[in-house]
Amino acid sequence: MTVAAIASLVGGIVIGFVGQRSRMCFVGGIRDWILVRDTFLLKGLVAFGLVAWIAFPLSSLVGGAPVGEFGRPDMTALFLTAAGGLGVGYVSVLANGCPFRQHVLAAQGAGSSFVYLAGFFSGAIVFHTIASPAILTILP
């Protein structure tokens, strides 16, 4: 095994353990805050944002691409990204949790989470094989 594979495995185990213990769910946190003003799950989203705000600039100092080097994306890419994110968010709210939470629940043996993830990954395959090429032929 390569170093990258071992690092990915260790990172996945750590993130999975922390996610399972903290019950972190971005979509559920926003949903609970809007519906019943419960901020318990929202703390994970805030912590994630703070860590990302600190980690991304630090990672550019350590090595790799500086923040902002890749240029500004065009409006079409921004629109499609926002539309896809809203679609995933809407379906996730209907499924009672975000994709990260569904992965954690599936690892704990929840059958409904396996079905959600099967649909999630099938949708990704369909999008990349059928929808994405069709969209690219329409766009300039």
C-alpha positions in Angstrom: 0.0 0.0 0.0 1.1 3.5 -0.7 1.4 6.2 1.9 -1.5 8.1 0.3 -3.8 5.0 0.7 -2.8 4.5 4.3 -3.3 8.2 5.1 -6.7 8.2 3.4 -7.7 5.1 5.5 -6.5 6.7 8.7 -8.2 10.0 7.9 -11.5 8.3 7.0 -11.5 6.3 10.3 -10.8 9.5 12.3 -13.4 11.6 10.5 -15.9 8.7 10.7 -15.3 8.3 14.4 -15.7 12.0 15.1 -18.7 12.2 12.9 -20.4 9.3 14.6 -19.7 10.6 18.1 -20.7 14.2 17.4 -23.8 13.4 15.3 -22.6 16.1 12.9 -25.1 16.9 10.2 -25.0 20.2 8.3 -28.4 19.9 6.7 -30.1 18.6 9.9 -28.5 21.5 11.9 -29.9 24.1 9.6 -33.3 22.3 9.5 -33.5 22.0 13.3 -32.5 25.7 13.7 -35.1 26.9 11.3 -37.9 24.7 12.6 -37.4 24.5 16.3 -34.4 26.9 17.1 -32.3 23.9 18.2 -28.6 24.7 17.8 -27.1 21.4 18.9 -26.4 20.1 15.3 -25.6 23.6 14.1 -22.4 23.6 16.2 -20.8 21.1 13.9 -21.4 23.4 10.9 -20.0 26.4 12.7 -16.9 24.3 13.8 -16.4 23.1 10.3 -16.5 26.6 8.9 -14.0 27.9 11.4 -11.6 25.0 10.8 -11.9 25.5 7.1 -11.3 29.3 7.5 -8.1 28.6 9.3 -6.9 25.4 7.5 -7.1 26.5 3.9 -4.8 29.5 4.2 -2.4 27.4 6.4 -2.3 24.7 3.8 -1.3 27.2 1.1 1.6 28.2 3.3 2.7 24.6 3.8 2.6 23.8 0.1 0.3 23.4 -2.8 -1.7 25.9 -4.7 -2.3 29.3 -3.1 -5.9 30.3 -2.4 -7.4 31.9 -5.5 -4.9 30.7 -8.0 -7.4 28.7 -10.1 -9.2 31.9 -11.3 -12.8 32.8 -11.1 -15.4 30.3 -12.3 -17.9 31.4 -14.9 -21.5 32.1 -14.0 -22.7 28.9 -15.6 -20.5 26.8 -13.4 -21.7 28.7 -10.3 -25.3 28.3 -11.3 -25.0 24.6 -11.9 -23.1 24.1 -8.7 -25.7 26.1 -6.7 -28.6 24.2 -8.4 -27.0 20.8 -7.7 -26.3 21.8 -4.1 -29.9 22.9 -3.6 -31.1 19.6 -5.1 -28.9 17.5 -2.8 -29.9 19.7 0.2 -33.7 19.4 -0.6 -33.5 15.6 -1.0 -31.4 15.3 2.1 -33.9 17.2 4.2 -36.6 14.8 2.9 -34.3 11.9 3.9 -33.8 13.3 7.4 -30.1 14.1 7.2 -27.2 15.1 5.1 -25.1 12.7 3.0 -22.3 12.6 5.7 -24.8 11.6 8.3 -26.3 9.0 6.0 -22.8 7.5 5.6 -22.5 7.3 9.4 -25.9 5.8 9.8 -25.2 3.2 7.1 -22.0 2.2 8.8 -24.1 1.7 11.9 -26.5 -0.6 10.0 -29.5 1.6 9.2 -31.2 0.1 6.1 -32.8 3.3 5.0 -29.4 5.0 4.9 -28.2 2.2 2.6 -31.1 2.9 0.2 -30.4 6.7 0.4 -26.7 6.1 -0.5 -27.6 3.7 -3.3 -29.8 6.4 -4.8 -27.2 9.1 -4.1 -24.4 7.2 -5.9 -26.7 6.0 -8.7 -27.7 9.7 -9.3 -24.1 10.7 -9.4 -23.4 8.0 -12.1 -26.4 9.0 -14.1 -25.4 12.7 -13.9 -21.8 12.1 -15.0 -22.7 9.7 -17.8 -25.9 11.2 -19.2 -26.8 14.7 -17.8 -23.3 16.3 -17.8 -22.5 15.6 -21.5 -26.0 16.8 -22.5 -25.6 20.0 -20.5 -22.1 20.6 -22.0 -23.5 20.3 -25.6 -26.1 22.9 -24.8 -23.8 25.4 -23.1 -21.5 27.7 -25.1 
